[in-house]
Amino acid sequence: MNTIWSEHVQGIMTLYLSRKLRFDDMFFEQYKNLFHLDHSAKLRILEIGCGPGALAESMHRWYPNAHITAIDRDSNFISFAKANIVGVDFKEGDATQLPFEDNSFDVTISNTVQEHVEPTAFWGEQRRVLKSGGVCLCLSARKGLHCVAPCLEITEKEKLFWKSFQQSEDDLEKFSVCRFPKSESEIPASMEKNGFTNVTTGYAIIDLTPDAPKYSTKMAELMIEALRQNDIEAIQSVHSDHADEIISVINSKYDERLRLYREGIKQWDTSVSVTMIIRGMK
């Protein structure tokens, strides 16, 4: 059983809720244009490094005739996905040794995985399992925008807490976090170097601003709750005796943010993510 990522890097709900927002149906048009897949075809799609399953869940809705398989090496992520998401075949598996036969998928897709996996294995395994003419989609998070509501600014208690638990670069290296980062020009070049053709790039811009009128109350509150969960799971991951005290502080802040939203007192806090989508063919 491998639970390193979910217990030491990013928690289950942090990943699931944030990705559920970024892959909400209201943003599908952007992804559809960049994925350029046949919506009606009976595709076999493999997601690599699926985490708790939010992208696979959306792909199941977006491509209803496709058979979707999703793998991750973290057992906690796969257990959560199996228990909460229907219509997707979730399996434990490693991106560097995909447990599938050659030429068995029409599409491979990954989201923020490339930077953690050695390039030759990352691209090579996908090329191996793709059919001739198959499509490889690589989603990579780029620098976005983040503006915090005044009521959510970090408190002195939180600052003191984190000062005593600063994660070192050695810890990140130990967990294989972002060992193979690449620039916007290097990712498509790496895809081409490893045998893919007809490589294209594009960007999906996902604007998450709770106070924006275009969002429903449900969507706006989900944005706030996703941030709350991120902060809580970050505290829980360090296993401190003071965690409950800091979590109480965090909950108070987010309860206030919800109160302000519900009373129509706008903060205009925002998180704008930029996702680069690299598409290549075998």
Salt bridges, closest charged atoms under 4 A:
ASP25 OD1 - ARG61 NH2 2.77
GLU29 OE2 - LYS32 NZ 3.20
GLU57 OE1 - LYS20 NZ 3.41
ASP89 OD2 - LYS91 NZ 3.59
ASP102 OD1 - ARG128 NH1 2.78
ASP106 OD1 - LYS131 NZ 3.41
GLU115 OE2 - HIS116 NE2 3.78
GLU125 OE2 - ARG128 NE 2.84
GLU156 OE2 - LYS159 NZ 3.46
GLU158 OE1 - LYS253 NZ 2.88
ASP171 OD1 - LYS174 NZ 3.91
GLU173 OE2 - ARG179 NE 3.30
GLU184 OE2 - ARG142 NH1 3.51
ASP207 OD2 - LYS214 NZ 3.09
ASP211 OD2 - ARG257 NH2 3.12
GLU221 OE2 - ARG262 NE 2.84
GLU225 OE1 - ARG228 NE 2.77
GLU245 OE2 - LYS157 NZ 3.59
ASP255 OD1 - ARG228 NH2 2.99
GLU256 OE2 - ARG259 NH2 2.68
GLU263 OE1 - ARG259 NH1 2.90
ASP269 OD1 - ARG257 NH2 2.78
